[in-house]
Amino acid sequence: MRLFAAVLPPEPVLDELTTAVRELHHLPGAGRLRWTDPGGWHLVLAFFGDVPPERVPELRERLGRVAGRHDRHQLSLTGGGRFAQRVLWAGVAGQVGALRGLAAASTAAGRHSGIALDDHRPYHPHLTIARGRDRVDLTPYASALTDVAGTPWTVTGFTLLRSHLPAEGLPGQRPRYEPLASYPLRQATPNGPAGKG
């Protein structure tokens, strides 16, 4: 099973971003990009890849422990950028340190569950909007996202998702994400720092 852990922004936050992204579709070359489905938008915490079924129960248990050690925190979708000409993304602002801590702990949970993970990429919180192709320059798209300033929301938990890849040879098809488990974060204590554990 192809699994990952992610924060799912609430619907009003996604609606705001959808409005901003709709404007990008008027830019030159927009029809040649592979736009992600707003219904599947998420902030990846840890990508586990293809996980053998026998590893899943331990992973679920360890992710539950991670959630119990991390506080709720505030985020917003703000600005945007690109990874070279490959990925166009919306940025994240707010208590990003807490999000990074949650991502690191989720990755460690996968590793301790016996899942081999790629340690070479530093965590860069973002929400993927589109993927580049046909040599479309993503610079104007990233620039158009500069003034995006979404409404802050409280991250109350995260989700373990299974990714179902589209069948080959079907143009326009997108991955489908199936929630397998949800993990509520603990209420922040008045004097305690968020994201410790």
Rosetta blueprint (number, residue, H / E / L):
1 M L
2 R E
3 L E
4 F E
5 A E
6 A E
7 V E
8 L L
9 P L
10 P L
11 E H
12 P H
13 V H
14 L H
15 D H
16 E H
17 L H
18 T H
19 T H
20 A H
21 V H
22 R H
23 E H
24 L H
25 H L
26 H L
27 L L
28 P L
29 G L
30 A H
31 G H
32 R H
33 L L
34 R E
35 W E
36 T L
37 D L
38 P H
39 G H
40 G H
41 W L
42 H L
43 L E
44 V E
45 L E
46 A E
47 F E
48 F E
49 G E
50 D E
51 V L
52 P L
53 P H
54 E H
55 R H
56 V H
57 P H
58 E H
59 L H
60 R H
61 E H
62 R H
63 L H
64 G H
65 R H
66 V H
67 A H
68 G H
69 R H
70 H L
71 D E
72 R L
73 H E
74 Q E
75 L E
76 S E
77 L E
78 T E
79 G E
80 G E
81 G E
82 R E
83 F E
84 A L
85 Q L
86 R L
87 V E
88 L E
89 W E
90 A E
91 G E
92 V E
93 A E
94 G E
95 Q L
96 V H
97 G H
98 A H
99 L H
100 R H
101 G H
102 L H
103 A H
104 A H
105 A H
106 S H
107 T H
108 A H
109 A H
110 G H
111 R H
112 H H
113 S L
114 G L
115 I L
116 A L
117 L L
118 D L
119 D L
120 H L
121 R L
122 P L
123 Y L
124 H L
125 P L
126 H L
127 L E
128 T E
129 I E
130 A E
131 R E
132 G L
133 R L
134 D L
135 R L
136 V L
137 D L
138 L L
139 T H
140 P H
141 Y H
142 A H
143 S H
144 A H
145 L L
146 T L
147 D L
148 V L
149 A E
150 G L
151 T L
152 P L
153 W E
154 T E
155 V E
156 T L
157 G E
158 F E
159 T E
160 L E
161 L E
162 R E
163 S E
164 H E
165 L L
166 P L
167 A L
168 E L
169 G L
170 L L
171 P L
172 G L
173 Q L
174 R L
175 P L
176 R E
177 Y E
178 E E
179 P E
180 L E
181 A E
182 S E
183 Y E
184 P E
185 L L
186 R E
187 Q L
188 A L
189 T L
190 P L
191 N L
192 G L
193 P L
194 A L
195 G L
196 K L
197 G L
